[in-house]
């Protein structure tokens, strides 16, 4: 069976990291809305976005609530 993986995963991952570094969850929500308006089922995508947002917010809360170590 032929592999469906892209030929250059390293380049794809780099492009993905660069895209994520310059876009926000709101950008992704906009893409989801566009897809939904085009008739696509985006329920799982929206769930994943919400889960990611929760993780980001929890991680940020933990970082702010932890006392800083002094040197």
DRENFI-641706 format. One record per residue (C-alpha): z, x, y; residue number from 1; residue in three letters. Coordinates in pm, whole numbers, plus 50000, padded with zeros to 5 digits. Each point is the difference from the previous one (the first is absolute). Example, Ala and Ser with C-alpha at 12.3 -4.5 7.8 and 13.67 -1.06 7.14 Angstrom:
node up 50780 | east 51230 | north 49550 | lumlum 1 | bakol Ala;
node up 49934 | east 50137 | north 50344 | lumlum 2 | bakol Ser;
# end
This chain:
node up 50000 | east 50000 | north 50000 | lumlum 1 | bakol Unk;
node up 49909 | east 50134 | north 50344 | lumlum 2 | bakol Unk;
node up 50272 | east 50076 | north 50250 | lumlum 3 | bakol Unk;
node up 50007 | east 49786 | north 50313 | lumlum 4 | bakol Unk;
node up 50207 | east 50254 | north 50196 | lumlum 5 | bakol Unk;
node up 49836 | east 50150 | north 50309 | lumlum 6 | bakol Unk;
node up 49848 | east 50342 | north 49946 | lumlum 7 | bakol Unk;
node up 50218 | east 50164 | north 50265 | lumlum 8 | bakol Unk;
node up 50352 | east 49854 | north 49991 | lumlum 9 | bakol Unk;
node up 50134 | east 50278 | north 50222 | lumlum 10 | bakol Unk;
node up 49762 | east 49908 | north 50281 | lumlum 11 | bakol Unk;
node up 50075 | east 49630 | north 49955 | lumlum 12 | bakol Unk;
node up 50373 | east 50064 | north 50016 | lumlum 13 | bakol Unk;
node up 49956 | east 50212 | north 50313 | lumlum 14 | bakol Unk;
node up 49796 | east 49726 | north 50165 | lumlum 15 | bakol Unk;
node up 50261 | east 49743 | north 49899 | lumlum 16 | bakol Unk;
node up 50284 | east 50211 | north 50144 | lumlum 17 | bakol Unk;
node up 49806 | east 50048 | north 50324 | lumlum 18 | bakol Unk;
node up 49927 | east 49626 | north 50024 | lumlum 19 | bakol Unk;
node up 50363 | east 49912 | north 49936 | lumlum 20 | bakol Unk;
node up 50113 | east 50253 | north 50261 | lumlum 21 | bakol Unk;
node up 49800 | east 49822 | north 50268 | lumlum 22 | bakol Unk;
node up 50048 | east 49633 | north 49904 | lumlum 23 | bakol Unk;
node up 50292 | east 49761 | north 49984 | lumlum 24 | bakol Unk;
node up 50114 | east 49721 | north 49772 | lumlum 25 | bakol Unk;
node up 49867 | east 49761 | north 50265 | lumlum 26 | bakol Unk;
node up 49654 | east 50156 | north 49954 | lumlum 27 | bakol Unk;
node up 50026 | east 49932 | north 49628 | lumlum 28 | bakol Unk;
node up 50119 | east 49645 | north 50067 | lumlum 29 | bakol Unk;
node up 49688 | east 49956 | north 50215 | lumlum 30 | bakol Unk;
node up 49780 | east 50118 | north 49715 | lumlum 31 | bakol Unk;
node up 50177 | east 49756 | north 49768 | lumlum 32 | bakol Unk;
node up 49940 | east 49717 | north 50248 | lumlum 33 | bakol Unk;
node up 49631 | east 50090 | north 50024 | lumlum 34 | bakol Unk;
node up 49972 | east 50003 | north 49621 | lumlum 35 | bakol Unk;
node up 50179 | east 49666 | north 49974 | lumlum 36 | bakol Unk;
node up 49767 | east 49851 | north 50263 | lumlum 37 | bakol Unk;
node up 49710 | east 50122 | north 49787 | lumlum 38 | bakol Unk;
node up 50138 | east 49803 | north 49706 | lumlum 39 | bakol Unk;
node up 50175 | east 50278 | north 49812 | lumlum 40 | bakol Unk;
node up 50333 | east 49949 | north 49824 | lumlum 41 | bakol Unk;
node up 50235 | east 50235 | north 50183 | lumlum 42 | bakol Unk;
node up 50333 | east 49875 | north 49866 | lumlum 43 | bakol Unk;
node up 50075 | east 50321 | north 49808 | lumlum 44 | bakol Unk;
node up 49889 | east 50215 | north 50293 | lumlum 45 | bakol Unk;
node up 50227 | east 49812 | north 50241 | lumlum 46 | bakol Unk;
node up 50289 | east 50029 | north 49753 | lumlum 47 | bakol Unk;
node up 49940 | east 50376 | north 49976 | lumlum 48 | bakol Unk;
node up 49988 | east 50034 | north 50381 | lumlum 49 | bakol Unk;
node up 50326 | east 49807 | north 50032 | lumlum 50 | bakol Unk;
node up 50163 | east 50216 | north 49732 | lumlum 51 | bakol Unk;
node up 49883 | east 50318 | north 50173 | lumlum 52 | bakol Unk;
node up 50130 | east 49875 | north 50333 | lumlum 53 | bakol Unk;
node up 50338 | east 49927 | north 49842 | lumlum 54 | bakol Unk;
node up 50014 | east 50348 | north 49848 | lumlum 55 | bakol Unk;
node up 49908 | east 50163 | north 50331 | lumlum 56 | bakol Unk;
node up 50260 | east 49798 | north 50188 | lumlum 57 | bakol Unk;
node up 50272 | east 50071 | north 49741 | lumlum 58 | bakol Unk;
node up 49920 | east 50372 | north 50001 | lumlum 59 | bakol Unk;
node up 50008 | east 50007 | north 50380 | lumlum 60 | bakol Unk;
node up 50333 | east 49818 | north 50005 | lumlum 61 | bakol Unk;
node up 50148 | east 50246 | north 49753 | lumlum 62 | bakol Unk;
node up 49876 | east 50296 | north 50202 | lumlum 63 | bakol Unk;
node up 50156 | east 49861 | north 50319 | lumlum 64 | bakol Unk;
node up 50331 | east 49912 | north 49833 | lumlum 65 | bakol Unk;
node up 50058 | east 50336 | north 49828 | lumlum 66 | bakol Unk;
node up 50213 | east 50242 | north 50203 | lumlum 67 | bakol Unk;
node up 49824 | east 50323 | north 50080 | lumlum 68 | bakol Unk;
node up 50127 | east 50319 | north 49843 | lumlum 69 | bakol Unk;
node up 50113 | east 50266 | north 50244 | lumlum 70 | bakol Unk;
node up 49907 | east 50363 | north 49949 | lumlum 71 | bakol Unk;
# end
